[in-house]
Amino acid sequence: MRDMRIRTGLLSALLLISMIFTAACSGSSAKNSDLGDYSSYLGEPAYNSSLTAMVYEDLDGEGEGIQYREVTDYDKLIAYAPVPVCLYFYSSLDSDKTGVTAAVEQMAEDYHDKILFVSVDAMRETDLVSHFGIEAVPDFVLLDNGSLQASFSSFDGKEWTHSDLKEWILKNSGIS
């Protein structure tokens, strides 16, 4: 009986040490260190997640560019982001024939230190769609310090261009 307790205790200790070692050696904290105050609310690179931040960072030695990182805590990310956050609502069921995602990625790269773009799959993030009253995609919502600043909707059927979107972002976010 005593031997069993010793083995169980030893196994538990080894498991705990293994977990600590794995966490200490993880590359994610080093990669996220330059992401500002909100890095702890972002996970690993994820291109299939329904809620991702477009983060400008080193791409594993291939230069800098946009990396999609899973948002692990939306509420805290929005509350503590040191820059305005632009939510980009899209549909994973719709092919992006007009290149909106490419335009958003370019703005995320150009203004990486002034605004954080978060892509939201409207088909899967239905709570956010309801919360912001999204009726059509693409749609954009601008938040600052967790508060709604403006929205740029496709619902009214008005034709808009990528320059219209960029102008709206610059005007409503206060960045230049």
Secondary structure, DSSP 4 states (H G I P E B T S, - for coil): -HHHHHHHHHHHHHHHHHHHHHHHH-SHHHHHTTSGGGGGGEEEE-SS-SEEEEEEEE-TTS-EEEEEEEES-HHHHHHH-SS-EEEEEE-TTS--TT-HHHHHHHHHHHTTTT-EEEEEETTT-HHHHHHHT--SSSEEEEEETTEEEEEE-STT-----HHHHHHHHHHHH---
